[in-house]
Amino acid sequence: MGVFKRALLWDYGRETSIYVVFCLMIVGFIFLTPRSWFDKRERLATQTSRLIVKAEDYSPDRATLELRVREISGNPAAVIVETREKKNALGETVYEIEIR
């Protein structure tokens, strides 16, 4: 019990070998621990965004629609994942387009 109390309260002088060992263990932990152990961000397989366009901007032709979506979103690498037809509060037809 005395060893744990001394280690917890750090009751060692700087000249002792146990102090040097503890310091080396701390430095080793800092530099040898992989960053992935502390990375708390969720990793998503894909990141998608939703774009809502009016009926006049929608085209049934996929290639034309992708060009228009890239233009509107400002993302030259945008790829359409899914499209859905919806009605807004005014009864107008709009299209929800998920892009990646």
Rosetta constraint file for C-alpha pairs under 8 A:
AtomPair CA 1 CA 5 HARMONIC 6.33 0.50
AtomPair CA 2 CA 6 HARMONIC 6.13 0.50
AtomPair CA 3 CA 7 HARMONIC 6.11 0.50
AtomPair CA 4 CA 8 HARMONIC 5.91 0.50
AtomPair CA 5 CA 9 HARMONIC 6.05 0.50
AtomPair CA 6 CA 10 HARMONIC 5.59 0.50
AtomPair CA 6 CA 11 HARMONIC 4.94 0.50
AtomPair CA 6 CA 12 HARMONIC 7.30 0.50
AtomPair CA 7 CA 11 HARMONIC 6.53 0.50
AtomPair CA 7 CA 12 HARMONIC 7.81 0.50
AtomPair CA 12 CA 16 HARMONIC 6.81 0.50
AtomPair CA 12 CA 18 HARMONIC 7.38 0.50
AtomPair CA 12 CA 19 HARMONIC 6.09 0.50
AtomPair CA 13 CA 19 HARMONIC 6.77 0.50
AtomPair CA 14 CA 19 HARMONIC 5.89 0.50
AtomPair CA 14 CA 20 HARMONIC 7.39 0.50
AtomPair CA 15 CA 19 HARMONIC 7.24 0.50
AtomPair CA 15 CA 20 HARMONIC 7.86 0.50
AtomPair CA 16 CA 20 HARMONIC 6.81 0.50
AtomPair CA 17 CA 21 HARMONIC 6.24 0.50
AtomPair CA 18 CA 22 HARMONIC 6.17 0.50
AtomPair CA 19 CA 23 HARMONIC 6.20 0.50
AtomPair CA 20 CA 24 HARMONIC 6.13 0.50
AtomPair CA 21 CA 25 HARMONIC 6.15 0.50
AtomPair CA 22 CA 26 HARMONIC 6.26 0.50
AtomPair CA 23 CA 27 HARMONIC 6.20 0.50
AtomPair CA 24 CA 28 HARMONIC 5.87 0.50
AtomPair CA 25 CA 29 HARMONIC 6.07 0.50
AtomPair CA 26 CA 30 HARMONIC 6.29 0.50
AtomPair CA 27 CA 31 HARMONIC 6.28 0.50
AtomPair CA 28 CA 32 HARMONIC 5.59 0.50
AtomPair CA 28 CA 33 HARMONIC 7.90 0.50
AtomPair CA 29 CA 33 HARMONIC 5.59 0.50
AtomPair CA 33 CA 37 HARMONIC 7.43 0.50
AtomPair CA 34 CA 38 HARMONIC 7.87 0.50
AtomPair CA 35 CA 39 HARMONIC 6.35 0.50
AtomPair CA 46 CA 100 HARMONIC 7.13 0.50
AtomPair CA 47 CA 100 HARMONIC 6.00 0.50
AtomPair CA 48 CA 98 HARMONIC 6.34 0.50
AtomPair CA 48 CA 99 HARMONIC 5.45 0.50
AtomPair CA 48 CA 100 HARMONIC 4.50 0.50
AtomPair CA 49 CA 98 HARMONIC 5.56 0.50
AtomPair CA 49 CA 99 HARMONIC 5.27 0.50
AtomPair CA 49 CA 100 HARMONIC 6.29 0.50
AtomPair CA 50 CA 96 HARMONIC 6.63 0.50
AtomPair CA 50 CA 97 HARMONIC 5.67 0.50
AtomPair CA 50 CA 98 HARMONIC 4.47 0.50
AtomPair CA 50 CA 99 HARMONIC 6.24 0.50
AtomPair CA 51 CA 73 HARMONIC 7.71 0.50
AtomPair CA 51 CA 96 HARMONIC 5.80 0.50
AtomPair CA 51 CA 97 HARMONIC 5.07 0.50
AtomPair CA 51 CA 98 HARMONIC 6.19 0.50
AtomPair CA 51 CA 99 HARMONIC 7.34 0.50
AtomPair CA 52 CA 94 HARMONIC 6.71 0.50
AtomPair CA 52 CA 95 HARMONIC 5.59 0.50
AtomPair CA 52 CA 96 HARMONIC 4.59 0.50
AtomPair CA 52 CA 97 HARMONIC 6.12 0.50
AtomPair CA 53 CA 57 HARMONIC 6.13 0.50
AtomPair CA 53 CA 58 HARMONIC 6.75 0.50
AtomPair CA 53 CA 94 HARMONIC 5.74 0.50
AtomPair CA 53 CA 95 HARMONIC 5.33 0.50
AtomPair CA 53 CA 96 HARMONIC 6.66 0.50
AtomPair CA 53 CA 97 HARMONIC 7.65 0.50
AtomPair CA 54 CA 58 HARMONIC 6.61 0.50
AtomPair CA 54 CA 93 HARMONIC 6.82 0.50
AtomPair CA 54 CA 94 HARMONIC 4.67 0.50
AtomPair CA 54 CA 95 HARMONIC 6.37 0.50
AtomPair CA 55 CA 93 HARMONIC 5.86 0.50
AtomPair CA 55 CA 94 HARMONIC 5.38 0.50
AtomPair CA 55 CA 95 HARMONIC 6.78 0.50
AtomPair CA 57 CA 68 HARMONIC 7.39 0.50
AtomPair CA 58 CA 65 HARMONIC 6.38 0.50
AtomPair CA 58 CA 95 HARMONIC 7.22 0.50
AtomPair CA 59 CA 64 HARMONIC 6.51 0.50
AtomPair CA 59 CA 65 HARMONIC 5.31 0.50
AtomPair CA 60 CA 65 HARMONIC 7.11 0.50
AtomPair CA 61 CA 65 HARMONIC 6.12 0.50
AtomPair CA 62 CA 66 HARMONIC 6.07 0.50
AtomPair CA 63 CA 67 HARMONIC 6.37 0.50
AtomPair CA 64 CA 68 HARMONIC 6.31 0.50
AtomPair CA 65 CA 69 HARMONIC 6.03 0.50
AtomPair CA 66 CA 70 HARMONIC 6.08 0.50
AtomPair CA 66 CA 78 HARMONIC 7.45 0.50
AtomPair CA 66 CA 79 HARMONIC 6.76 0.50
AtomPair CA 66 CA 80 HARMONIC 6.56 0.50
AtomPair CA 67 CA 71 HARMONIC 6.24 0.50
AtomPair CA 68 CA 72 HARMONIC 6.17 0.50
AtomPair CA 69 CA 73 HARMONIC 5.90 0.50
AtomPair CA 69 CA 78 HARMONIC 7.34 0.50
AtomPair CA 70 CA 74 HARMONIC 5.65 0.50
AtomPair CA 70 CA 75 HARMONIC 5.29 0.50
AtomPair CA 70 CA 76 HARMONIC 5.33 0.50
AtomPair CA 70 CA 77 HARMONIC 7.15 0.50
AtomPair CA 70 CA 78 HARMONIC 5.71 0.50
AtomPair CA 71 CA 75 HARMONIC 7.28 0.50
AtomPair CA 71 CA 76 HARMONIC 7.52 0.50
AtomPair CA 73 CA 78 HARMONIC 7.95 0.50
AtomPair CA 78 CA 99 HARMONIC 6.02 0.50
AtomPair CA 78 CA 100 HARMONIC 5.68 0.50
AtomPair CA 79 CA 99 HARMONIC 5.35 0.50
AtomPair CA 79 CA 100 HARMONIC 5.32 0.50
AtomPair CA 80 CA 97 HARMONIC 6.87 0.50
AtomPair CA 80 CA 98 HARMONIC 6.01 0.50
AtomPair CA 80 CA 99 HARMONIC 4.52 0.50
AtomPair CA 80 CA 100 HARMONIC 6.55 0.50
AtomPair CA 81 CA 97 HARMONIC 7.50 0.50
AtomPair CA 81 CA 98 HARMONIC 5.42 0.50
AtomPair CA 81 CA 99 HARMONIC 5.37 0.50
AtomPair CA 81 CA 100 HARMONIC 6.64 0.50
AtomPair CA 82 CA 97 HARMONIC 5.84 0.50
AtomPair CA 82 CA 98 HARMONIC 5.23 0.50
AtomPair CA 82 CA 99 HARMONIC 7.32 0.50
AtomPair CA 83 CA 95 HARMONIC 6.67 0.50
AtomPair CA 83 CA 96 HARMONIC 5.62 0.50
AtomPair CA 83 CA 97 HARMONIC 4.45 0.50
AtomPair CA 83 CA 98 HARMONIC 6.35 0.50
AtomPair CA 84 CA 95 HARMONIC 5.56 0.50
AtomPair CA 84 CA 96 HARMONIC 5.06 0.50
AtomPair CA 84 CA 97 HARMONIC 6.50 0.50
AtomPair CA 85 CA 93 HARMONIC 6.98 0.50
AtomPair CA 85 CA 94 HARMONIC 6.08 0.50
AtomPair CA 85 CA 95 HARMONIC 4.62 0.50
AtomPair CA 85 CA 96 HARMONIC 6.39 0.50
AtomPair CA 86 CA 93 HARMONIC 5.85 0.50
AtomPair CA 86 CA 94 HARMONIC 5.36 0.50
AtomPair CA 86 CA 95 HARMONIC 5.85 0.50
AtomPair CA 86 CA 96 HARMONIC 7.11 0.50
AtomPair CA 87 CA 91 HARMONIC 5.35 0.50
AtomPair CA 87 CA 92 HARMONIC 5.43 0.50
AtomPair CA 87 CA 93 HARMONIC 4.68 0.50
AtomPair CA 87 CA 94 HARMONIC 5.85 0.50
AtomPair CA 88 CA 92 HARMONIC 5.55 0.50
AtomPair CA 88 CA 93 HARMONIC 6.60 0.50
AtomPair CA 88 CA 94 HARMONIC 6.72 0.50
